[in-house]
Amino acid sequence: MNKPLPKTGVMDIAAYVPGRSTAPAGVKLVKLSSNETPLGPAESAKAAFVHTAQKLEDYPDGQATELRQAIGLKHGLNPDNIVCGAGSDELLSLLANCYLSPGDEAIYSQHGFLVYKIAILANGAVPVVAPEVDHTASVDAILECVTSKTRIVFLANPNNPTGTYIPIDEVRRLHAELPKHVVLVLDAAYAEYVRRNDYEAGIELVSSSSNVVMTRTFSKIYGLAALRIGWCYGPANIIDALNRIRGPFNVSAAAIAAGTAAIEDHSHLENAIRHNDAWLAWTSKALNDLGLTVTPSVANFVLVHFPETKGKTAQEADEYLVQRGFVLRAVGAYGLPNALRMTIGNEEANRGVVAALSEFLDQS
Ligand SMILES: *Cc1c(COP(=O)(O)O)cnc(C)c1O
């Protein structure tokens, strides 16, 4: 060996490719590729962020106490059972680092969020993919994948990029059937958007077990993706493990301040939910009316399926939209080569995409 070699698994990783964020020169960019909110963060969060510029020389509070307390208050949780991270991506990686050794297996569903696969491979563990039914996670399929080597099940609920969810009863059934030493990670990045009576992010399940952890983020509905703030709620045994391996100052002072202000602004959150309710329904129907199949979504994005006919494919639609400044997300890496994922934007963006796709489908 004449050069350092990364440990097993690392070179099997296909680096995560973020949503495109450029438009052709001279065309106004409308970014609908990473599920960011069109409303931006609360004004109070911006002000809190700016205020932290007064004291950049000091390390932040390594426990992110203020932020954990604000989250605890909002959701009725004991702050001792919360860990904050640099985005929930960091927490997903830390969970894998804590619980996966080389040769172990971790399960996620067919079109599940790709960060899971990266976190699994980075620990020399084996990604096991459970088939979905109608682009929706299947508890039976996940349970069929469980072996004596399984250590983690990652479930995005709702899932990205499909926008589908499974009811809390199904999540409970999954948990009940899993061996007690398997960690069930409930990634609820889009929980705030869901308007279904049979949905719950999983707080009660976490509270009543020692192997379930829920992850959440400030990157989506709170509009703070740039600051990288996520959190998880878990039983004492999992929280203790995470706190031992995380960076001692993994959340910046700006993130702590802005996140705290954001979660205390209930009216901004309500506005964001109302905006999404209205435009998710409008966009889904408008795309359906164009003859496109849209997977029913409960999140702030839709998965749009295109025909395989030459001239009408997802790839050609993507190019057509990009030329007009509308940047959606190609999801071939998720095993969905004939689909695009569109984040719900502001009124102008949503109407613009639908109008452009109407022209695209009409041209011969
Ligand atoms: C966006 C997203 C996240 C959040 O990532 P952050 O690191 O918190 O920005 C987590 N899980 C899923 C499924 C997502 O789509």
The ligand as a Gaussian input file, in Angstrom:
#p B3LYP/6-31G(d) Opt

LIG

0 1
 C      -34.559000      17.209000       4.148000
 C      -34.586000      15.906000       4.863000
 C      -33.929000      15.741000       6.074000
 C      -33.342000      16.924000       6.781000
 O      -32.075000      17.156000       6.564000
 P      -31.309000      18.262000       7.426000
 O      -29.980000      17.641000       7.561000
 O      -32.010000      18.407000       8.735000
 O      -31.327000      19.501000       6.623000
 C      -33.983000      14.533000       6.720000
 N      -34.678000      13.513000       6.200000
 C      -35.357000      13.631000       5.061000
 C      -36.167000      12.501000       4.573000
 C      -35.305000      14.828000       4.346000
 O      -35.954000      14.944000       3.189000

